[in-house]
Amino acid sequence: PYAGFWKRVAAAFIDNILMMLIFIILGGILALMMIINDIYLDEEEYDVIGFIISFPISWIYFASFESSFKQATPGKMALGIIVTDLDGNKITFRRASGRFFAKLLSLFTCYIGYIMVAFTQKKQGLHDIVGGCLVKNKYT
């Protein structure tokens, strides 16, 4: 019943493409506003502003979708997988947020936290374990 590693990679790929499109649009709007207002930033400043804008948008994107009645981001919906708590129930926005921020642990462990999905009994990554979540196939 648990979504496997490659299925989750494919869902993440779809979500990352969607996020990239959102950031390209927002970056274009920001660049246009800067040109209109005659504001010039160096590359480091532009990167900092990009992070300040993109991080909370990513958090809201993942936490909102995963705590919604669909229990999944668009990428997960496309692959037929959902995020649940350990009892199989819909997760709250708070739990989805904890899972999102715990992804930093999976990232900072040289992706070992993500690779754990392939080797744990319930196909949990470090962020799933910390967040108290499971990622399951929707139709099982």
Contacts in CASP RR format, 6 or more apart in sequence:
PFRMAT RR
TARGET T0000
AUTHOR 0000-0000-0000
METHOD contacts of the structure
MODEL  1
PYAGFWKRVAAAFIDNILMMLIFIILGGILALMMIINDIYLDEEEYDVIG
FIISFPISWIYFASFESSFKQATPGKMALGIIVTDLDGNKITFRRASGRF
FAKLLSLFTCYIGYIMVAFTQKKQGLHDIVGGCLVKNKYT
1 136 0 8 1.000
1 137 0 8 1.000
1 140 0 8 1.000
2 122 0 8 1.000
2 123 0 8 1.000
2 124 0 8 1.000
2 134 0 8 1.000
2 135 0 8 1.000
2 136 0 8 1.000
2 137 0 8 1.000
3 11 0 8 1.000
3 79 0 8 1.000
3 81 0 8 1.000
3 123 0 8 1.000
3 135 0 8 1.000
3 136 0 8 1.000
3 137 0 8 1.000
4 117 0 8 1.000
4 118 0 8 1.000
4 123 0 8 1.000
4 135 0 8 1.000
5 115 0 8 1.000
5 117 0 8 1.000
5 118 0 8 1.000
5 123 0 8 1.000
7 79 0 8 1.000
7 81 0 8 1.000
7 137 0 8 1.000
8 79 0 8 1.000
8 81 0 8 1.000
8 117 0 8 1.000
8 123 0 8 1.000
8 135 0 8 1.000
10 79 0 8 1.000
11 73 0 8 1.000
11 75 0 8 1.000
11 76 0 8 1.000
11 78 0 8 1.000
11 79 0 8 1.000
11 81 0 8 1.000
12 75 0 8 1.000
14 74 0 8 1.000
14 75 0 8 1.000
14 78 0 8 1.000
14 79 0 8 1.000
15 61 0 8 1.000
15 62 0 8 1.000
15 73 0 8 1.000
15 74 0 8 1.000
15 75 0 8 1.000
15 76 0 8 1.000
18 74 0 8 1.000
18 75 0 8 1.000
19 54 0 8 1.000
19 57 0 8 1.000
19 58 0 8 1.000
19 61 0 8 1.000
22 57 0 8 1.000
22 61 0 8 1.000
23 50 0 8 1.000
23 54 0 8 1.000
23 57 0 8 1.000
26 53 0 8 1.000
26 54 0 8 1.000
26 57 0 8 1.000
27 50 0 8 1.000
30 49 0 8 1.000
30 50 0 8 1.000
30 53 0 8 1.000
33 39 0 8 1.000
34 40 0 8 1.000
34 41 0 8 1.000
41 49 0 8 1.000
58 100 0 8 1.000
59 97 0 8 1.000
59 100 0 8 1.000
59 101 0 8 1.000
61 73 0 8 1.000
62 73 0 8 1.000
62 96 0 8 1.000
62 99 0 8 1.000
62 100 0 8 1.000
63 93 0 8 1.000
63 96 0 8 1.000
63 97 0 8 1.000
63 98 0 8 1.000
63 99 0 8 1.000
63 100 0 8 1.000
64 93 0 8 1.000
64 96 0 8 1.000
65 72 0 8 1.000
65 73 0 8 1.000
65 74 0 8 1.000
65 76 0 8 1.000
66 72 0 8 1.000
66 73 0 8 1.000
66 76 0 8 1.000
66 83 0 8 1.000
66 91 0 8 1.000
66 96 0 8 1.000
66 99 0 8 1.000
67 90 0 8 1.000
67 91 0 8 1.000
67 92 0 8 1.000
67 93 0 8 1.000
67 95 0 8 1.000
67 96 0 8 1.000
69 90 0 8 1.000
70 77 0 8 1.000
70 82 0 8 1.000
71 82 0 8 1.000
71 83 0 8 1.000
71 84 0 8 1.000
71 90 0 8 1.000
71 91 0 8 1.000
72 80 0 8 1.000
72 81 0 8 1.000
72 82 0 8 1.000
72 83 0 8 1.000
72 138 0 8 1.000
76 82 0 8 1.000
76 83 0 8 1.000
76 135 0 8 1.000
80 137 0 8 1.000
80 138 0 8 1.000
80 139 0 8 1.000
81 135 0 8 1.000
81 136 0 8 1.000
81 137 0 8 1.000
81 138 0 8 1.000
82 135 0 8 1.000
82 136 0 8 1.000
82 138 0 8 1.000
83 91 0 8 1.000
83 96 0 8 1.000
83 99 0 8 1.000
83 133 0 8 1.000
83 134 0 8 1.000
83 135 0 8 1.000
84 90 0 8 1.000
84 91 0 8 1.000
84 133 0 8 1.000
84 134 0 8 1.000
84 135 0 8 1.000
84 136 0 8 1.000
85 91 0 8 1.000
85 95 0 8 1.000
85 132 0 8 1.000
85 133 0 8 1.000
85 134 0 8 1.000
86 132 0 8 1.000
86 133 0 8 1.000
86 134 0 8 1.000
88 134 0 8 1.000
88 136 0 8 1.000
91 99 0 8 1.000
91 133 0 8 1.000
95 131 0 8 1.000
95 132 0 8 1.000
95 133 0 8 1.000
98 130 0 8 1.000
98 131 0 8 1.000
99 127 0 8 1.000
99 128 0 8 1.000
99 130 0 8 1.000
99 131 0 8 1.000
99 132 0 8 1.000
99 133 0 8 1.000
100 127 0 8 1.000
102 126 0 8 1.000
102 127 0 8 1.000
102 130 0 8 1.000
102 131 0 8 1.000
103 127 0 8 1.000
105 113 0 8 1.000
105 126 0 8 1.000
105 127 0 8 1.000
105 130 0 8 1.000
106 112 0 8 1.000
106 113 0 8 1.000
106 114 0 8 1.000
106 116 0 8 1.000
106 125 0 8 1.000
106 126 0 8 1.000
106 127 0 8 1.000
107 114 0 8 1.000
109 126 0 8 1.000
112 126 0 8 1.000
113 125 0 8 1.000
113 126 0 8 1.000
113 127 0 8 1.000
114 125 0 8 1.000
114 126 0 8 1.000
114 127 0 8 1.000
116 124 0 8 1.000
116 125 0 8 1.000
116 126 0 8 1.000
116 129 0 8 1.000
117 123 0 8 1.000
117 124 0 8 1.000
117 125 0 8 1.000
117 128 0 8 1.000
117 135 0 8 1.000
120 129 0 8 1.000
122 134 0 8 1.000
123 134 0 8 1.000
123 135 0 8 1.000
124 133 0 8 1.000
124 134 0 8 1.000
124 135 0 8 1.000
128 134 0 8 1.000
128 135 0 8 1.000
END
